Amino acid sequence: MIITINNDETTTNYDVNNISDSAAKQEATVIVQKVGNLQVIIEALDFASRTHRANLEELLKGRDEAIVESETEVEEESSENSETS
């Protein structure tokens, strides 16, 4: 199993199968599997998050009663009122 490590400006390829120490070889294989599993989980969570956000946005469309002013808008209105006074 060939692993590519990218650090700053260098790229190094390692062949885990060429590790002579069996314990180190096994540990490297386990770590590679863990990293792969974590990457799949990250992608799944990202997909789920985007889906839920899109569903929420769709649900809130047309719900004018739920609209509130953001703090920025309130501050701008407050500044404008104090300037005209």
C-alpha positions, 0 to 999 in steps of 0.5 A: 500500500503506497501512501503519499504525504504532502508537507509544505513543498515536498511530497513523499511516497511510502510503501507500507508493505516494505516496512520490515518491522511487522508491528510498525507495518501493522500500526501504519496499516491501522492508522491508514484505515482510521484516516480513511474512515474519518474522511468518509465520516467527514464527507457524510457529515458535510453532505448531511449538513448541506442537506439539512441547511437546504431543507431548513431554507426551503421550509422557511421560505414564505414564512414571513412571520419568522423574519426578524431584523439582524443586529447590523440592520438595527444598529444602522437604523439606530445610527441614522435616527441619532444623526437626524435628531 
